[in-house]
Amino acid sequence: MIMIVVAAAVMARRRWRAAPPARVAADDVEFPGPAEGAELLARAAEVGLAEMTDLDREPREAIIACYAAMERELANVPGAVPQDFDTPTEVLARAVAHGVLRPDNAGQLVNLFAEARFSPHVMNEGHRELAVRVLRLVLDELAPRIQRAGL
């Protein structure tokens, strides 16, 4: 079981390094400012958190629903729009590249999403709690940027 988790983490990290996001000419995309990007990511994290706290779902199902909800919300972030062929790593890598998500939080989320999607082992409430904790860290990290923009 541990080997599967380690293998999934290694594969996710290889994809992170091996498949950089497709480049788009800067003239073609209007990038949001840091505050707008923070607001959009906060919305994605809030929607994901709502999926995670639905206790009618099993932890694996909740984590996958969280990722799907966040991906839909990230579609509103110019330059970070998920592509049909993207892996979770690539989606969140663009959010990191645009300065709206820290790499350590993105890495934890990617690992949880990959584990939920591809691992055969049972996921428990500890997995759900970890996802909720990371999403709350993301929201806490974004709050000062959003507040500064509102001043």
Backbone as CSV, one residue per row, in Angstrom:
resi,resn,N_x,N_y,N_z,CA_x,CA_y,CA_z,C_x,C_y,C_z
1,MET,0.832,-1.178,0.000,0.000,0.000,0.000,0.883,1.251,0.000
2,ILE,1.896,1.232,0.835,2.804,2.375,0.901,3.510,2.551,-0.437
3,MET,3.863,1.441,-1.068,4.541,1.512,-2.363,3.652,2.185,-3.408
4,ILE,2.358,1.923,-3.358,1.437,2.533,-4.317,1.392,4.040,-4.118
5,VAL,1.319,4.461,-2.855,1.284,5.895,-2.552,2.580,6.553,-3.003
6,VAL,3.710,5.914,-2.709,5.005,6.461,-3.111,5.091,6.525,-4.636
7,ALA,4.650,5.471,-5.311,4.687,5.456,-6.772,3.805,6.560,-7.352
8,ALA,2.627,6.766,-6.776,1.733,7.832,-7.250,2.382,9.200,-7.062
9,ALA,3.039,9.395,-5.926,3.701,10.680,-5.666,4.850,10.902,-6.649
10,VAL,5.627,9.845,-6.910,6.740,9.956,-7.853,6.213,10.272,-9.248
11,MET,5.142,9.587,-9.659,4.559,9.830,-10.986,4.045,11.263,-11.085
12,ALA,3.396,11.742,-10.028,2.866,13.113,-10.042,4.011,14.115,-10.164
13,ARG,5.089,13.877,-9.444,6.229,14.794,-9.516,6.902,14.738,-10.892
14,ARG,6.986,13.546,-11.486,7.576,13.437,-12.822,6.736,14.197,-13.835
15,ARG,5.418,14.056,-13.729,4.540,14.790,-14.643,4.747,16.285,-14.467
16,TRP,4.941,16.712,-13.205,5.136,18.140,-12.914,6.352,18.641,-13.683
17,ARG,7.444,17.850,-13.657,8.683,18.262,-14.309,8.640,18.016,-15.812
18,ALA,8.059,16.888,-16.223,8.135,16.467,-17.612,7.161,17.201,-18.523
19,ALA,6.058,17.675,-17.993,5.044,18.270,-18.856,4.724,19.694,-18.425
20,PRO,5.559,20.641,-18.827,5.256,22.025,-18.470,3.985,22.472,-19.184
21,PRO,3.268,23.412,-18.605,2.048,23.881,-19.243,2.334,24.475,-20.616
22,ALA,1.372,24.329,-21.502,1.510,24.882,-22.841,1.684,26.395,-22.748
23,ARG,2.541,26.918,-23.586,2.782,28.362,-23.570,1.759,29.062,-24.450
24,VAL,1.304,30.180,-23.963,0.368,31.010,-24.710,1.007,32.379,-24.835
25,ALA,0.922,32.957,-25.990,1.504,34.286,-26.186,0.880,35.264,-25.210
26,ALA,1.721,36.076,-24.581,1.235,37.021,-23.573,0.197,37.973,-24.151
27,ASP,0.283,38.269,-25.454,-0.677,39.178,-26.072,-2.069,38.571,-26.155
28,ASP,-2.156,37.245,-26.123,-3.438,36.569,-26.279,-4.230,36.469,-24.989
29,VAL,-3.583,36.670,-23.856,-4.236,36.449,-22.571,-4.079,37.673,-21.693
30,GLU,-5.161,38.070,-21.082,-5.098,39.155,-20.106,-5.049,38.512,-18.731
31,PHE,-3.919,38.639,-18.055,-3.749,37.999,-16.762,-4.353,38.857,-15.665
32,PRO,-5.006,38.209,-14.697,-5.565,38.985,-13.595,-4.441,39.507,-12.719
33,GLY,-4.695,40.611,-12.041,-3.735,41.109,-11.070,-3.713,40.182,-9.882
34,PRO,-2.744,40.330,-8.977,-2.650,39.445,-7.826,-3.926,39.395,-6.993
35,ALA,-4.566,40.532,-6.792,-5.778,40.540,-5.963,-6.915,39.808,-6.655
36,GLU,-7.102,40.071,-7.963,-8.177,39.392,-8.685,-7.915,37.890,-8.741
37,GLY,-6.660,37.505,-9.011,-6.317,36.085,-9.019,-6.562,35.452,-7.664
38,ALA,-6.242,36.177,-6.595,-6.471,35.664,-5.242,-7.958,35.474,-4.981
39,GLU,-8.773,36.423,-5.431,-10.221,36.299,-5.237,-10.774,35.095,-5.985
40,LEU,-10.312,34.905,-7.225,-10.797,33.781,-8.020,-10.361,32.451,-7.414
41,LEU,-9.113,32.386,-6.938,-8.654,31.151,-6.314,-9.372,30.910,-4.993
42,ALA,-9.634,31.968,-4.241,-10.381,31.815,-2.989,-11.755,31.228,-3.274
43,ARG,-12.384,31.687,-4.345,-13.690,31.131,-4.731,-13.545,29.642,-5.058
44,ALA,-12.503,29.271,-5.782,-12.274,27.864,-6.114,-12.065,27.035,-4.848
45,ALA,-11.285,27.569,-3.902,-11.036,26.849,-2.644,-12.313,26.725,-1.822
46,GLU,-13.135,27.772,-1.806,-14.398,27.717,-1.058,-15.343,26.675,-1.645
47,VAL,-15.431,26.631,-2.972,-16.288,25.644,-3.631,-15.756,24.237,-3.354
48,GLY,-14.434,24.073,-3.430,-13.827,22.777,-3.120,-14.066,22.372,-1.680
49,LEU,-13.953,23.324,-0.772,-14.185,23.052,0.647,-15.623,22.612,0.891
50,ALA,-16.563,23.224,0.197,-17.968,22.826,0.335,-18.156,21.366,-0.085
51,GLU,-17.458,20.951,-1.134,-17.537,19.550,-1.574,-16.927,18.623,-0.524
52,MET,-15.832,19.060,0.092,-15.140,18.224,1.078,-15.962,18.029,2.342
53,THR,-16.724,19.031,2.714,-17.454,18.957,3.981,-18.824,18.311,3.831
54,ASP,-19.143,17.812,2.634,-20.386,17.063,2.418,-20.165,15.650,2.952
55,LEU,-20.621,15.405,4.169,-20.355,14.127,4.837,-21.184,12.976,4.280
56,ASP,-22.077,13.255,3.340,-22.808,12.179,2.670,-21.906,11.455,1.676
57,ARG,-20.786,12.049,1.351,-19.834,11.446,0.415,-18.734,10.727,1.174
58,GLU,-18.270,9.641,0.591,-17.080,8.961,1.098,-15.886,9.893,0.859
59,PRO,-14.814,9.772,1.658,-13.658,10.665,1.480,-13.106,10.692,0.053
60,ARG,-12.961,9.539,-0.587,-12.426,9.506,-1.958,-13.331,10.301,-2.900
61,GLU,-14.628,10.041,-2.821,-15.588,10.732,-3.678,-15.571,12.243,-3.414
62,ALA,-15.450,12.627,-2.150,-15.422,14.050,-1.791,-14.171,14.731,-2.340
63,ILE,-13.030,14.062,-2.267,-11.780,14.646,-2.763,-11.841,14.818,-4.277
64,ILE,-12.378,13.826,-4.974,-12.511,13.932,-6.432,-13.499,15.042,-6.798
65,ALA,-14.610,15.133,-6.070,-15.594,16.202,-6.316,-14.984,17.571,-6.029
66,CYS,-14.153,17.646,-5.012,-13.456,18.894,-4.672,-12.575,19.328,-5.838
67,TYR,-11.793,18.400,-6.378,-10.923,18.737,-7.502,-11.745,19.208,-8.698
68,ALA,-12.815,18.486,-9.014,-13.650,18.858,-10.161,-14.242,20.258,-9.974
69,ALA,-14.696,20.549,-8.768,-15.276,21.872,-8.487,-14.218,22.965,-8.607
70,MET,-13.025,22.712,-8.072,-11.952,23.706,-8.159,-11.532,23.918,-9.611
71,GLU,-11.479,22.843,-10.379,-11.109,22.954,-11.787,-12.125,23.819,-12.544
72,ARG,-13.414,23.621,-12.248,-14.444,24.449,-12.894,-14.252,25.926,-12.548
73,GLU,-13.938,26.213,-11.292,-13.739,27.606,-10.872,-12.466,28.197,-11.469
74,LEU,-11.417,27.390,-11.594,-10.169,27.887,-12.184,-10.351,28.237,-13.659
75,ALA,-11.415,27.744,-14.266,-11.712,28.104,-15.654,-11.990,29.601,-15.785
76,ASN,-12.243,30.275,-14.672,-12.493,31.719,-14.677,-11.219,32.543,-14.524
77,VAL,-10.079,31.880,-14.362,-8.804,32.583,-14.179,-8.069,32.603,-15.520
78,PRO,-8.040,33.762,-16.202,-7.335,33.827,-17.488,-5.886,33.355,-17.336
79,GLY,-5.456,32.533,-18.268,-4.098,32.017,-18.228,-3.946,30.767,-17.385
80,ALA,-4.940,30.456,-16.567,-4.889,29.251,-15.735,-6.033,28.306,-16.086
81,VAL,-6.712,28.574,-17.177,-7.866,27.770,-17.576,-7.432,26.327,-17.804
82,PRO,-8.071,25.363,-17.114,-7.734,23.958,-17.322,-8.045,23.518,-18.758
83,GLN,-7.154,22.717,-19.308,-7.348,22.148,-20.640,-7.872,20.724,-20.490
84,ASP,-8.540,20.216,-21.521,-9.121,18.874,-21.454,-8.085,17.798,-21.142
85,PHE,-6.867,17.989,-21.589,-5.818,16.981,-21.453,-4.954,17.177,-20.210
86,ASP,-5.266,18.156,-19.377,-4.453,18.465,-18.202,-4.536,17.397,-17.119
87,THR,-3.416,17.225,-16.448,-3.394,16.450,-15.211,-3.653,17.433,-14.068
88,PRO,-4.011,16.936,-12.874,-4.159,17.848,-11.736,-2.896,18.676,-11.497
89,THR,-1.750,18.070,-11.714,-0.484,18.780,-11.526,-0.397,19.986,-12.450
90,GLU,-0.764,19.800,-13.713,-0.672,20.893,-14.677,-1.658,22.016,-14.360
91,VAL,-2.852,21.650,-13.926,-3.858,22.661,-13.581,-3.346,23.535,-12.440
92,LEU,-2.890,22.897,-11.375,-2.436,23.663,-10.218,-1.089,24.334,-10.465
93,ALA,-0.273,23.768,-11.367,1.007,24.411,-11.705,0.768,25.781,-12.324
94,ARG,-0.265,25.896,-13.138,-0.573,27.201,-13.724,-1.033,28.182,-12.651
95,ALA,-1.791,27.702,-11.678,-2.207,28.587,-10.576,-0.981,29.060,-9.797
96,VAL,-0.008,28.169,-9.592,1.236,28.546,-8.911,2.005,29.543,-9.774
97,ALA,2.096,29.271,-11.074,2.842,30.145,-11.980,2.264,31.558,-12.020
98,HIS,0.976,31.669,-11.800,0.336,32.987,-11.815,0.321,33.626,-10.429
99,GLY,1.013,32.991,-9.489,1.181,33.590,-8.171,-0.055,33.586,-7.297
100,VAL,-1.008,32.718,-7.604,-2.217,32.697,-6.785,-2.273,31.493,-5.850
101,LEU,-1.272,30.629,-5.908,-1.232,29.463,-5.028,0.212,29.129,-4.720
102,ARG,0.494,28.804,-3.452,1.858,28.437,-3.052,2.162,27.007,-3.489
103,PRO,3.395,26.737,-3.879,3.759,25.402,-4.355,3.522,24.289,-3.330
104,ASP,3.785,24.547,-2.033,3.615,23.473,-1.054,2.145,23.081,-0.911
105,ASN,1.244,24.057,-0.899,-0.179,23.732,-0.818,-0.650,23.039,-2.092
106,ALA,-0.188,23.521,-3.239,-0.553,22.892,-4.509,-0.076,21.444,-4.539
107,GLY,1.141,21.212,-4.069,1.679,19.847,-4.047,0.857,18.912,-3.187
108,GLN,0.457,19.388,-2.023,-0.372,18.541,-1.152,-1.709,18.237,-1.803
109,LEU,-2.316,19.238,-2.426,-3.604,19.007,-3.084,-3.460,18.034,-4.253
110,VAL,-2.425,18.215,-5.064,-2.202,17.319,-6.199,-2.017,15.887,-5.721
111,ASN,-1.224,15.706,-4.679,-0.998,14.355,-4.166,-2.291,13.716,-3.682
112,LEU,-3.120,14.492,-2.986,-4.406,13.957,-2.528,-5.323,13.631,-3.699
113,PHE,-5.393,14.520,-4.689,-6.255,14.278,-5.843,-5.796,13.037,-6.601
114,ALA,-4.480,12.907,-6.815,-3.949,11.745,-7.532,-4.204,10.464,-6.750
115,GLU,-4.012,10.520,-5.453,-4.257,9.349,-4.615,-5.729,8.943,-4.682
116,ALA,-6.619,9.911,-4.605,-8.055,9.606,-4.653,-8.447,9.032,-6.007
117,ARG,-7.881,9.557,-7.048,-8.263,9.143,-8.398,-7.655,7.811,-8.806
118,PHE,-6.405,7.558,-8.424,-5.695,6.419,-8.991,-5.354,5.292,-8.031
119,SER,-5.441,5.506,-6.737,-5.033,4.445,-5.813,-6.205,3.510,-5.516
120,PRO,-5.914,2.234,-5.301,-6.981,1.274,-5.014,-7.320,1.158,-3.523
121,HIS,-6.488,1.713,-2.649,-6.724,1.535,-1.220,-7.874,2.421,-0.724
122,VAL,-8.387,2.056,0.420,-9.473,2.810,1.037,-8.934,4.144,1.540
123,MET,-9.671,5.193,1.263,-9.311,6.506,1.802,-10.246,6.772,2.971
124,ASN,-9.686,7.331,4.034,-10.467,7.495,5.259,-10.677,8.968,5.600
125,GLU,-11.259,9.192,6.752,-11.547,10.560,7.187,-10.275,11.383,7.392
126,GLY,-9.162,10.712,7.658,-7.891,11.426,7.776,-7.517,12.111,6.467
127,HIS,-7.802,11.455,5.348,-7.545,12.056,4.038,-8.443,13.279,3.831
128,ARG,-9.703,13.133,4.216,-10.635,14.256,4.088,-10.154,15.429,4.954
129,GLU,-9.763,15.118,6.190,-9.309,16.172,7.108,-8.071,16.884,6.573
130,LEU,-7.159,16.131,5.967,-5.967,16.748,5.384,-6.356,17.697,4.252
131,ALA,-7.248,17.259,3.383,-7.689,18.119,2.279,-8.354,19.388,2.806
132,VAL,-9.205,19.244,3.807,-9.877,20.408,4.400,-8.844,21.352,5.010
133,ARG,-7.857,20.789,5.707,-6.819,21.610,6.342,-6.027,22.397,5.284
134,VAL,-5.656,21.740,4.189,-4.890,22.427,3.142,-5.739,23.507,2.477
135,LEU,-7.003,23.214,2.213,-7.879,24.225,1.608,-8.035,25.434,2.528
136,ARG,-8.125,25.188,3.818,-8.223,26.309,4.765,-6.916,27.108,4.812
137,LEU,-5.778,26.423,4.674,-4.493,27.134,4.591,-4.465,28.043,3.364
138,VAL,-4.977,27.527,2.250,-5.042,28.329,1.028,-5.897,29.569,1.268
139,LEU,-7.063,29.383,1.880,-7.949,30.525,2.153,-7.299,31.520,3.112
140,ASP,-6.625,31.014,4.143,-5.931,31.899,5.090,-4.818,32.686,4.399
141,GLU,-4.121,32.025,3.488,-3.036,32.671,2.753,-3.568,33.764,1.821
142,LEU,-4.732,33.539,1.241,-5.294,34.489,0.280,-5.996,35.672,0.942
143,ALA,-6.484,35.490,2.160,-7.289,36.520,2.830,-6.602,37.888,2.888
144,PRO,-5.328,37.984,3.294,-4.697,39.315,3.353,-4.632,40.017,1.989
145,ARG,-4.379,39.249,0.926,-4.310,39.861,-0.410,-5.672,40.398,-0.835
146,ILE,-6.713,39.654,-0.506,-8.065,40.084,-0.862,-8.449,41.313,-0.051
147,GLN,-8.095,41.324,1.243,-8.416,42.467,2.100,-7.673,43.720,1.649
148,ARG,-6.400,43.569,1.279,-5.625,44.723,0.806,-6.252,45.312,-0.456
149,ALA,-6.753,44.446,-1.319,-7.356,44.918,-2.567,-8.656,45.665,-2.299
150,GLY,-9.341,45.295,-1.216,-10.607,45.934,-0.891,-10.448,47.270,-0.209
151,LEU,-9.238,47.582,0.249,-9.015,48.855,0.957,-8.967,50.029,0.027
